Each structure stands twice: as C-alpha cells, then as structure tokens.
Amino acid sequence: MGQLATIDRRAAAWGVLAVVVTLAIAIVGSGNLRWFDAALVGYLFGTLLMVFGVVYRYLVWLRRPPTAMLNKRGWQVFRTRRPGRNLLTLPGLIVSQLLLQTFIRSRSTARWLAHQLVFWGCILAALVTFPLVLGLLHFQSVGQNGRQYQAVVAGIETFSFDSRSLFGWITFHLLNISAVLVLGGVFIFLSRRLRDPGALAVERSNDFLALAGLFAVSVTGLALTASNLWMEGRFYIFLNTIHALTVILGLAYIPFGKFFHIFQRPANVGVAYYKQAGAEGEQQTCRRCGEPWASKMQVDDLKVVLPQVGFDYRIGDDAHYQETCPRCRRASVALAQSQRVGGFG
C-alpha cells in the first residue's frame, strides 16, 4: 500500500512544468491576457488540471515494464529496421490506426461508426475550445459592418467573413456540430451496450460514466444555443453554469478515466512496427510440438517483462512456459487436471 500511495516525483515535476508552459502560452497568446475572456477562467483551471493529470499519468504509464518494453522496441524497430520504408509507411499507419481506426471496423461497423463520430466530434470541439480558453483565438468586428468578423489567431489577423453567410454560420456553430456528432456516437454506443449480449456480459459499473459525461457536455452545450436562438435567453445563466460544470468535470476526468486512451492510442503505431518486425524475423518454435507459433522477439521480451510484474514462468534452468504454443498449453492444462482427479474416464 505504501508503494501504491507514493507520488512519482519525476512525473509530478514534468506535470508542473507542463502547467507552467500552458499558462505561458495563454498569457503570450492572448497578448498578456488582453484577449483572454474572464468568463472562461473555470475552463482554464479545468484545462490546467487536465494537463497536469495527463502528463503525470502518461509518464507513469510509460515507465511500467510492459509499456516501457513496447516503447523501447517500437523506437528500436523504427530506427534500425529499414528506416526509409518505415518513414514511407508512417503516414498510412497514422491514417489507419489513429484517424480512421480501421482495426475497429473489422470487429463491427456500428462500433467503428460510433468511434468515428465521437472521435471527430471531440477533435473538432478541442480545436475550437482550447484555443478559445487559452486566448489564442478570438473574433473581432471589421469596420462599421456589424456582420463582418475577423478571426485573430495568437494576435495575427487572419480571414474575415460575413457572420450571416454559410461559412459564418458554420464557424459560429462548430461546437454545436461537434455536439451533434458526439451525441450520434453516444446513442450508437448505448444501443449496443443495452442490447448486445456480448457487451452486457462484460459490462462494468463505470462503463457508462464516459458516455454520460459526453452526453451531458453535448446536451448542455446545445441547450445554450437553444436558449439564445429560440427562448430569448431564458435560463441562459443557469444553463451556462451547468455546461461549465460538466466541461470542467469532464476535463478533470480525462486523465483518470477511459478517455486517457486518447493519449495511449498513438502507441499503436509503434506496436504495428513491432508486429511487422516480429513477423519478418525469427519465429519461436513450441518446445512441446516443435511448430512455429509466434515472434521470437516477442517471446523473449515476455520472458524479461513477466518477472518484473511478479510472474515467473521458468521451468527448470533451460525451459520456459512462454515457449509453449497456445494449443499445447491447453493440452498441458487438460493433462494436469486429468492427473489431479485421477483421469477423466
């Protein structure tokens, strides 16, 4: 228990540094807070808490033996095994593994669609929200025309647009569009979790928490627009408070809940290189049946990592249980059970 309660000082120091850098970006990017919106102070504190938590947990996660080994092997394979080819295949892996997530589509088209809706909805919301919160983005009117606006990014004046044009409508409703995308994904996820027998069998008590958070943020955000456009501003202050609370709690939840896999997902690219190198390299033969069944590099890495996490599968001085293929493992278990009970006949 003492070890579990220990704070990782190195990770905490990097977390504090990340918070300081984020604050510096907010100060410099907003022109020494000239363009910082005071109404977003709560969101800023939520962002800083998220930054610290993400950096801290990511560094702790990266130092765990299995993750450390995968990270080491991934970079090693990328640099030493045909680096030119790896560079050429990197964009394709980023698109397939991170952006389109095609590996999910092979399991279920509905799950893939839900992931895509939530993913792109959250990406769109982040691209709008964080620049606004950090003061990096604001809009200002141009001249005497009340309909003409200009986007200012980090103090640099960029494009201008008519607020009543289609482009202007889309620009000012990007967060609403992201909310609709996220809600579409949430409803697909809920439909599957409530009806699919396989999903119900492995359901855990906190699996709905992430969906509830996405739902709350999206619905309260859309409610603000509804209040402004169709309710003459009624309940706007109340809805704004509720929306801010859901967003801040959501930001605080990111480092500690299921959303943290957003930051773990890029490791899939390294895993893809690791698997490819293993498939092209020497294969491990089963010590029982002699058939090749896995990458020898992966099996050797397992022999190193498992003792570090409390599992020692050595068999005598020369053999190791990890050198046994899955089929022979099942046979060994059946033979051991048979011997234990005096035979199955």
MIPA-291516 format. One record per residue: residue in one letter; x, y, z of N, C-alpha, C in turn. Coordinates in steps of 0.05 Angstrom, whole numbers, padded with zeros to 5 digits, always signed. Layout:
<pts>
AXYZXYZXYZ;...
</pts>
This chain:
<pts>
M+00016-00024+00000+00000+00000+00000+00017+00025+00000;G+00040+00024+00014+00058+00047+00015+00069+00053-00013;Q+00074+00032-00029+00085+00036-00055+00063+00048-00074;L+00038+00039-00070+00017+00049-00087+00011+00078-00081;A+00015+00087-00057+00009+00114-00049+00031+00134-00055;T+00054+00124-00063+00077+00141-00068+00073+00158-00093;I+00079+00184-00091+00078+00202-00113+00103+00200-00130;D+00100+00197-00156+00123+00196-00173+00133+00225-00177;R+00155+00232-00164+00165+00260-00164+00173+00269-00192;R+00185+00251-00207+00194+00259-00234+00170+00265-00251;A+00150+00249-00251+00126+00254-00266+00111+00279-00257;A+00111+00283-00230+00098+00307-00219+00113+00332-00228;A+00139+00331-00229+00155+00354-00237+00149+00361-00266;W+00148+00341-00284+00141+00345-00312+00112+00356-00314;G+00094+00346-00297+00067+00356-00298+00065+00385-00291;V+00080+00393-00270+00080+00422-00262+00092+00439-00285;L+00114+00429-00297+00126+00443-00319+00106+00447-00342;A+00091+00426-00348+00071+00427-00370+00050+00448-00363;V+00042+00450-00338+00022+00470-00329+00034+00498-00333;V+00059+00502-00325+00072+00528-00328+00073+00536-00358;V+00081+00517-00375+00082+00522-00404+00055+00530-00415;T+00034+00515-00406+00007+00521-00415-00001+00549-00407;L+00005+00557-00382-00001+00584-00373+00014+00605-00389;A+00039+00599-00395+00055+00618-00411+00043+00621-00439;I+00034+00599-00450+00021+00601-00477-00004+00618-00475;A-00020+00614-00453-00044+00630-00450-00038+00660-00447;I-00017+00666-00432-00010+00695-00428+00001+00707-00453;V+00020+00694-00466+00032+00705-00490+00012+00705-00513;G-00002+00683-00517-00020+00680-00539-00044+00699-00538;S-00052+00708-00514-00074+00726-00511-00065+00755-00509;G-00040+00760-00516-00030+00788-00514-00028+00798-00486;N-00015+00783-00468-00013+00789-00440-00041+00792-00427;L-00058+00773-00434-00086+00770-00424-00104+00791-00435;R-00096+00806-00455-00113+00827-00466-00138+00815-00479;W-00134+00792-00492-00156+00779-00506-00167+00755-00491;F-00159+00752-00466-00168+00729-00451-00196+00736-00440;D-00214+00717-00444-00242+00721-00435-00245+00711-00406;A-00251+00730-00388-00253+00724-00360-00275+00703-00354;A-00295+00701-00372-00316+00681-00368-00306+00653-00371;L-00281+00650-00382-00270+00623-00386-00250+00615-00365;V-00249+00630-00343-00229+00623-00322-00233+00595-00312;G-00258+00587-00307-00263+00560-00297-00254+00539-00317;Y-00258+00544-00343-00249+00525-00363-00218+00524-00363;L-00205+00547-00358-00176+00547-00358-00165+00530-00335;F-00177+00532-00311-00169+00515-00289-00173+00486-00295;G-00196+00480-00307-00201+00452-00315-00180+00442-00335;T-00172+00459-00353-00152+00452-00373-00125+00447-00360;L-00118+00464-00341-00092+00461-00327-00092+00435-00311;L-00114+00429-00298-00116+00403-00283-00113+00380-00302;M-00126+00382-00325-00124+00360-00345-00095+00357-00354;V-00082+00379-00360-00054+00378-00369-00036+00365-00349;F-00038+00373-00324-00022+00360-00303-00028+00330-00301;G-00053+00323-00300-00061+00295-00297-00052+00278-00321;V-00055+00288-00345-00048+00273-00369-00017+00268-00369;V-00002+00290-00365+00027+00287-00366+00037+00268-00344;Y+00026+00271-00319+00034+00254-00297+00028+00225-00303;R+00003+00219-00310-00005+00191-00314+00010+00179-00339;Y+00014+00195-00360+00027+00185-00383+00055+00176-00377;L+00070+00193-00362+00097+00186-00355+00098+00161-00337;V+00080+00160-00318+00078+00136-00301+00072+00111-00317;W+00052+00114-00335+00045+00091-00353+00068+00083-00370;L+00083+00103-00380+00105+00097-00398+00128+00082-00384;R+00129+00084-00357+00151+00071-00343+00143+00043-00333;R+00119+00035-00337+00111+00007-00330+00126-00012-00348;P+00134-00035-00337+00151-00054-00353+00139-00061-00380;P+00114-00069-00383+00104-00076-00410+00105-00052-00429;T+00096-00029-00419+00095-00006-00436+00123+00003-00443;A+00141+00003-00424+00169+00011-00429+00182-00007-00450;M+00176-00033-00448+00187-00052-00468+00176-00046-00496;L+00150-00042-00498+00138-00036-00524+00149-00010-00536;N+00151+00010-00518+00161+00036-00527+00190+00033-00537;K+00206+00018-00522+00234+00014-00530+00236-00001-00556;R+00221-00023-00559+00223-00039-00583+00212-00023-00607;G+00190-00008-00603+00178+00007-00625+00198+00027-00637;W+00211+00042-00620+00231+00061-00630+00255+00047-00642;Q+00263+00025-00629+00286+00010-00639+00280-00001-00667;V+00257-00013-00671+00250-00024-00697+00248-00001-00717;F+00236+00021-00709+00232+00043-00728+00259+00054-00738;R+00279+00055-00720+00304+00067-00728+00323+00048-00742;T+00321+00022-00735+00342+00004-00745+00333-00015-00767;R+00307-00021-00769+00298-00039-00790+00285-00024-00813;R+00300-00020-00834+00290-00006-00858+00277+00020-00851;P+00293+00039-00840+00281+00065-00832+00268+00080-00855;G+00279+00078-00879+00267+00091-00902+00239+00081-00907;R+00236+00055-00907+00209+00044-00911+00191+00051-00889;N+00201+00052-00864+00184+00059-00842+00174+00088-00844;L+00191+00106-00854+00182+00133-00858+00160+00135-00879;L+00163+00119-00900+00142+00119-00921+00116+00108-00912;T+00117+00088-00894+00092+00076-00885+00079+00090-00861;L+00094+00109-00849+00084+00123-00825+00058+00138-00830;P+00056+00154-00852+00030+00168-00857+00007+00149-00859;G+00011+00127-00873-00011+00108-00876-00019+00096-00849;L+00000+00090-00832-00006+00079-00805-00021+00100-00788;I-00013+00125-00790-00026+00146-00775-00055+00148-00784;V-00060+00147-00810-00087+00149-00820-00104+00124-00811;S-00093+00100-00815-00108+00076-00809-00111+00071-00779;Q-00090+00075-00764-00090+00068-00735-00102+00090-00718;L-00097+00115-00725-00105+00138-00708-00130+00152-00718;L-00130+00158-00744-00152+00175-00754-00177+00158-00762;L-00173+00138-00779-00196+00122-00788-00201+00098-00770;Q-00181+00089-00754-00185+00067-00735-00198+00043-00749;T-00185+00035-00771-00197+00013-00787-00197-00014-00772;F-00180-00017-00752-00180-00042-00737-00206-00046-00722;I-00220-00024-00715-00246-00027-00702-00267-00036-00722;R-00265-00027-00746-00285-00034-00767-00285-00064-00772;S-00262-00077-00769-00262-00106-00773-00277-00121-00752;R-00282-00109-00729-00298-00121-00708-00328-00116-00712;S-00334-00091-00718-00363-00084-00721-00364-00057-00734;T-00381-00055-00755-00384-00029-00769-00398-00009-00751;A-00417-00018-00735-00431+00001-00717-00412+00012-00696;R-00395-00005-00685-00375+00005-00666-00356+00025-00679;W-00347+00018-00703-00329+00036-00717-00342+00063-00722;L-00367+00063-00731-00381+00088-00736-00384+00104-00711;A-00391+00091-00689-00394+00105-00663-00367+00118-00655;H-00345+00102-00657-00319+00113-00650-00312+00137-00668;Q-00318+00135-00694-00312+00157-00712-00328+00183-00705;L-00353+00179-00699-00370+00203-00692-00359+00216-00667;V-00354+00200-00646-00344+00212-00621-00316+00223-00625;F-00299+00209-00640-00271+00218-00644-00271+00245-00658;W-00284+00247-00681-00283+00272-00696-00298+00294-00683;G-00320+00287-00668-00334+00307-00653-00317+00319-00631;C-00302+00302-00617-00284+00312-00596-00260+00327-00607;I-00249+00318-00630-00227+00332-00643-00236+00360-00651;L-00259+00362-00663-00270+00388-00672-00274+00406-00648;A-00286+00396-00626-00291+00412-00602-00265+00421-00590;A-00244+00404-00589-00218+00411-00578-00205+00433-00594;L-00207+00431-00621-00194+00451-00638-00206+00479-00635;V-00231+00479-00626-00244+00505-00621-00241+00514-00592;T-00246+00495-00573-00247+00502-00545-00220+00511-00534;F-00200+00495-00538-00174+00501-00525-00162+00527-00535;P-00162+00533-00561-00153+00560-00569-00169+00583-00557;L-00195+00579-00554-00211+00600-00541-00204+00603-00511;V-00202+00580-00498-00196+00581-00469-00168+00593-00464;L-00149+00587-00480-00122+00597-00476-00118+00625-00488;G-00139+00637-00499-00137+00664-00510-00122+00665-00537;L-00118+00642-00549-00104+00641-00575-00122+00648-00598;L-00148+00647-00594-00167+00652-00615-00189+00671-00605;H-00195+00692-00621-00218+00708-00615-00228+00721-00641;F-00252+00731-00641-00264+00743-00665-00270+00772-00659;Q-00265+00789-00679-00270+00818-00675-00284+00828-00700;S-00301+00849-00696-00315+00860-00718-00296+00877-00735;V-00304+00879-00761-00287+00893-00780-00302+00918-00789;G-00289+00941-00785-00301+00966-00794-00328+00972-00781;Q-00346+00985-00796-00372+00992-00786-00393+00972-00793;N-00385+00951-00806-00405+00930-00814-00407+00910-00791;G-00431+00910-00778-00435+00893-00755-00436+00863-00762;R-00439+00857-00788-00440+00829-00796-00413+00818-00804;Q-00393+00835-00807-00367+00826-00816-00348+00821-00793;Y-00337+00797-00791-00320+00789-00769-00293+00779-00780;Q-00273+00781-00763-00246+00771-00770-00236+00753-00748;A-00224+00731-00755-00212+00713-00736-00183+00721-00730;V-00176+00723-00705-00149+00731-00697-00137+00707-00682;V-00115+00697-00692-00102+00673-00680-00075+00682-00669;A-00072+00680-00643-00047+00687-00629-00038+00715-00637;G-00058+00734-00638-00052+00761-00645-00048+00767-00674;I-00050+00747-00691-00047+00751-00720-00075+00751-00733;E-00081+00773-00747-00106+00775-00761-00107+00757-00785;T-00127+00740-00787-00129+00721-00809-00153+00728-00827;F-00169+00708-00833-00191+00712-00852-00214+00727-00839;S-00229+00740-00856-00254+00753-00847-00278+00740-00862;F-00301+00743-00851-00325+00730-00862-00350+00745-00853;D-00371+00740-00868-00398+00751-00862-00411+00732-00842;S-00419+00742-00819-00430+00724-00798-00456+00711-00807;R-00470+00722-00827-00495+00711-00836-00492+00694-00861;S-00467+00690-00870-00463+00672-00892-00462+00644-00883;L-00462+00625-00901-00460+00597-00894-00434+00591-00879;F-00412+00603-00888-00386+00599-00875-00387+00611-00847;G-00399+00634-00844-00402+00646-00817-00419+00629-00799;W-00441+00619-00809-00458+00602-00793-00443+00577-00783;I-00428+00564-00801-00413+00541-00794-00391+00548-00773;T-00378+00570-00777-00356+00579-00759-00367+00582-00731;F-00390+00596-00728-00401+00602-00701-00416+00578-00690;H-00420+00557-00705-00435+00534-00695-00418+00508-00696;L-00391+00512-00696-00374+00488-00697-00378+00471-00672;L-00381+00484-00649-00385+00468-00624-00412+00454-00625;N-00432+00466-00637-00458+00452-00639-00455+00428-00658;I-00441+00432-00680-00436+00409-00698-00422+00387-00685;S-00401+00393-00669-00386+00373-00654-00404+00359-00634;A-00422+00374-00621-00441+00362-00602-00459+00342-00615;V-00469+00348-00639-00487+00330-00654-00472+00305-00662;L-00447+00308-00671-00431+00284-00678-00427+00266-00653;V-00420+00278-00631-00415+00263-00606-00440+00249-00597;L-00463+00263-00598-00488+00250-00590-00495+00227-00608;G-00490+00229-00634-00495+00206-00651-00479+00182-00643;G-00453+00186-00637-00437+00164-00628-00446+00153-00601;V-00453+00171-00583-00462+00162-00556-00487+00144-00559;F-00506+00152-00576-00531+00136-00578-00525+00109-00591;I-00506+00107-00609-00499+00081-00621-00486+00064-00599;F-00468+00076-00584-00455+00061-00562-00476+00050-00542;L-00495+00068-00534-00515+00060-00515-00533+00038-00526;S-00540+00040-00551-00557+00019-00563-00543-00008-00562;R-00517-00008-00569-00502-00033-00568-00499-00044-00540;R-00493-00026-00521-00488-00035-00494-00513-00045-00480;L-00536-00035-00489-00561-00043-00476-00574-00068-00489;R-00565-00075-00514-00578-00097-00528-00559-00120-00536;D-00533-00114-00539-00515-00135-00548-00508-00154-00525;P-00513-00180-00527-00507-00199-00505-00478-00199-00497;G-00460-00197-00518-00432-00197-00512-00423-00173-00495;A-00434-00149-00502-00428-00125-00487-00439-00126-00459;L-00464-00137-00456-00476-00139-00430-00461-00158-00412;A-00448-00178-00424-00434-00198-00407-00409-00187-00394;V-00397-00167-00407-00372-00156-00396-00376-00127-00386;E-00401-00119-00382-00407-00092-00373-00396-00088-00345;R-00384-00064-00341-00374-00056-00315-00389-00032-00305;S-00387-00027-00279-00403-00006-00267-00396+00022-00277;N-00371+00026-00285-00363+00053-00294-00362+00056-00324;D-00372+00036-00339-00371+00038-00368-00389+00060-00379;F-00411+00066-00365-00429+00087-00374-00421+00115-00366;L-00401+00117-00349-00393+00143-00339-00382+00161-00361;A-00365+00150-00379-00355+00166-00401-00377+00174-00420;L-00396+00156-00426-00418+00163-00444-00436+00184-00431;A-00440+00182-00405-00456+00202-00391-00443+00229-00392;G-00417+00230-00388-00403+00255-00390-00405+00268-00417;L-00401+00252-00438-00403+00263-00466-00431+00273-00471;F-00451+00258-00461-00479+00265-00465-00485+00292-00451;A-00476+00294-00426-00481+00319-00411-00469+00343-00423;V-00444+00341-00431-00430+00364-00443-00444+00372-00469;S-00451+00353-00486-00463+00358-00512-00491+00371-00509;V-00507+00359-00492-00535+00368-00488-00535+00396-00476;T-00519+00401-00456-00520+00428-00443-00508+00449-00462;G-00489+00441-00479-00479+00460-00499-00500+00467-00519;L-00514+00447-00529-00536+00453-00548-00558+00469-00535;A-00563+00464-00509-00584+00479-00495-00577+00509-00493;L-00551+00516-00492-00544+00544-00492-00552+00557-00518;T-00547+00544-00541-00555+00554-00566-00585+00556-00569;A-00599+00536-00559-00628+00536-00559-00639+00560-00543;S-00627+00565-00520-00636+00587-00503-00632+00614-00517;N-00609+00616-00531-00602+00641-00545-00619+00646-00569;L-00625+00625-00585-00639+00629-00610-00669+00628-00608;W-00680+00610-00591-00709+00605-00591-00723+00611-00564;M-00707+00617-00543-00720+00621-00517-00715+00649-00506;E-00705+00667-00523-00700+00695-00516-00681+00697-00492;G-00663+00678-00490-00643+00679-00468-00652+00669-00441;R-00676+00657-00440-00686+00646-00414-00668+00623-00405;F-00663+00623-00379-00647+00602-00366-00618+00601-00375;Y-00609+00622-00390-00582+00621-00402-00561+00619-00380;I-00563+00636-00359-00543+00636-00338-00542+00609-00324;F-00565+00597-00319-00566+00571-00306-00554+00550-00324;L-00562+00550-00349-00551+00530-00368-00521+00534-00372;N-00512+00559-00373-00483+00564-00376-00468+00553-00352;T-00478+00556-00328-00465+00546-00305-00464+00515-00305;I-00486+00503-00313-00487+00473-00314-00467+00463-00336;H-00467+00477-00358-00449+00468-00380-00420+00471-00372;A-00413+00493-00359-00386+00497-00350-00378+00476-00330;L-00396+00469-00312-00391+00448-00292-00386+00421-00306;T-00402+00414-00325-00398+00388-00339-00372+00388-00354;V-00365+00410-00367-00340+00411-00382-00316+00409-00363;I-00316+00424-00342-00293+00423-00323-00290+00396-00310;L-00313+00383-00302-00311+00356-00291-00302+00337-00313;G-00310+00341-00338-00301+00323-00359-00271+00326-00364;L-00261+00350-00363-00232+00355-00366-00216+00341-00343;A-00227+00344-00319-00214+00332-00296-00214+00301-00297;Y-00235+00290-00311-00238+00261-00312-00220+00249-00333;I-00212+00264-00353-00196+00253-00376-00172+00238-00367;P-00155+00248-00349-00130+00233-00342-00135+00207-00326;F-00159+00205-00314-00164+00183-00295-00185+00163-00304;G-00197+00168-00327-00218+00150-00337-00212+00138-00364;K-00233+00130-00378-00230+00116-00403-00219+00134-00425;F-00223+00161-00422-00213+00179-00443-00183+00181-00444;F-00169+00170-00424-00140+00171-00425-00129+00155-00448;H-00144+00136-00459-00134+00120-00481-00130+00138-00506;I-00141+00162-00506-00135+00181-00528-00105+00186-00530;F-00092+00188-00508-00063+00194-00507-00047+00168-00509;Q-00059+00145-00503-00045+00120-00506-00046+00110-00535;R-00067+00118-00550-00071+00107-00577-00048+00110-00596;P-00033+00133-00595-00010+00135-00614+00010+00113-00612;A+00011+00099-00588+00029+00077-00585+00023+00054-00604;N-00002+00054-00615-00010+00033-00635+00008+00033-00659;V+00019+00057-00666+00036+00059-00689+00062+00043-00684;G+00074+00047-00660+00098+00032-00652+00092+00002-00651;V+00069-00005-00640+00061-00034-00639+00059-00046-00667;A+00049-00030-00686+00047-00041-00714+00075-00047-00725;Y+00095-00029-00720+00122-00034-00729+00134-00058-00714;Y+00128-00061-00689+00137-00083-00673+00127-00109-00683;K+00101-00110-00690+00089-00135-00700+00101-00141-00728;Q+00105-00121-00744+00115-00126-00771+00144-00137-00769;A+00160-00125-00752+00187-00135-00748+00187-00164-00738;G+00169-00170-00720+00167-00197-00709+00159-00217-00730;A+00140-00209-00747+00131-00227-00768+00153-00233-00789;E+00170-00213-00793+00191-00216-00813+00216-00230-00801;G+00218-00230-00774+00242-00241-00761+00239-00270-00754;E+00257-00280-00737+00257-00308-00728+00232-00314-00712;Q+00221-00338-00717+00197-00347-00703+00203-00366-00680;Q+00187-00364-00659+00191-00382-00636+00177-00409-00642;T+00192-00430-00638+00181-00457-00641+00172-00467-00614;C+00150-00482-00614+00139-00493-00589+00158-00514-00578;R+00164-00513-00552+00182-00532-00540+00169-00560-00538;R+00143-00562-00542+00129-00587-00539+00123-00600-00566;C+00113-00585-00586+00106-00596-00611+00125-00588-00634;G+00142-00568-00628+00162-00560-00648+00152-00542-00670;E+00127-00534-00669+00116-00517-00691+00121-00487-00685;P+00127-00471-00705+00130-00442-00701+00102-00430-00696;W+00101-00412-00676+00074-00401-00669+00074-00371-00662;A+00097-00359-00658+00098-00330-00651+00125-00319-00657;S+00127-00293-00655+00153-00279-00659+00171-00286-00636;K+00196-00294-00642+00216-00300-00621+00223-00274-00605;M+00223-00251-00619+00228-00226-00605+00207-00221-00584;Q+00182-00225-00590+00161-00221-00571+00162-00240-00548;V+00168-00265-00553+00170-00285-00532+00194-00278-00514;D+00216-00271-00525+00239-00263-00509+00233-00238-00492;D+00218-00220-00503+00211-00196-00487+00192-00203-00464;L+00174-00222-00469+00157-00231-00448+00172-00244-00425;K+00193-00259-00432+00210-00271-00411+00223-00250-00394;V+00229-00227-00405+00241-00205-00390+00221-00190-00373;V+00197-00185-00385+00178-00167-00372+00162-00182-00350;L+00154-00207-00354+00137-00220-00335+00149-00222-00307;P+00174-00228-00303+00185-00228-00276+00184-00200-00263;Q+00185-00179-00278+00184-00152-00268+00156-00145-00257;V+00135-00159-00266+00108-00154-00256+00099-00176-00238;G+00117-00194-00229+00110-00214-00209+00103-00241-00220;F+00109-00247-00245+00103-00273-00256+00128-00286-00266;D+00134-00310-00256+00158-00325-00264+00150-00352-00275;Y+00152-00355-00301+00142-00380-00314+00166-00397-00323;R+00188-00395-00310+00211-00412-00317+00205-00441-00308;I+00213-00460-00325+00210-00488-00319+00239-00500-00318;G+00249-00502-00294+00276-00511-00291+00296-00490-00299;D+00319-00498-00309+00340-00479-00316+00340-00471-00345;D+00330-00489-00362+00332-00485-00391+00306-00479-00405;A+00283-00486-00393+00258-00483-00407+00241-00461-00395;H+00222-00452-00410+00204-00430-00402+00176-00436-00412;Y+00156-00431-00395+00128-00436-00404+00120-00419-00427;Q+00132-00395-00430+00125-00378-00453+00134-00389-00480;E+00150-00410-00479+00159-00423-00504+00139-00444-00514;T+00117-00446-00500+00096-00466-00507+00074-00453-00522;C+00066-00464-00544+00045-00452-00561+00018-00455-00547;P-00002-00439-00554-00028-00440-00540-00042-00467-00541;R-00040-00481-00564-00052-00507-00565-00040-00527-00545;C-00014-00526-00543-00001-00545-00524-00005-00536-00495;R-00009-00510-00491-00016-00501-00464-00043-00512-00455;R-00062-00512-00473-00088-00523-00467-00086-00553-00462;A-00070-00566-00478-00067-00595-00474-00053-00601-00447;S-00033-00584-00440-00019-00588-00415-00038-00584-00391;V-00056-00564-00393-00075-00559-00371-00094-00583-00369;A-00103-00593-00392-00121-00616-00391-00108-00641-00379;L-00083-00646-00386-00068-00668-00375-00063-00665-00345;A-00057-00640-00337-00053-00635-00308-00078-00640-00292;Q-00101-00630-00303-00126-00634-00289-00134-00664-00288;S-00129-00678-00310-00134-00706-00311-00118-00721-00290;Q-00092-00714-00287-00075-00727-00268-00084-00720-00239;R-00094-00696-00236-00102-00687-00209-00126-00702-00199;V-00145-00708-00217-00170-00721-00209-00170-00751-00215;G-00147-00761-00223-00145-00790-00228-00156-00799-00255;G-00156-00781-00274-00167-00788-00301-00195-00780-00305;F-00203-00775-00330-00230-00767-00336-00248-00790-00344;G-00236-00814-00346-00252-00837-00354-00265-00849-00330;
</pts>
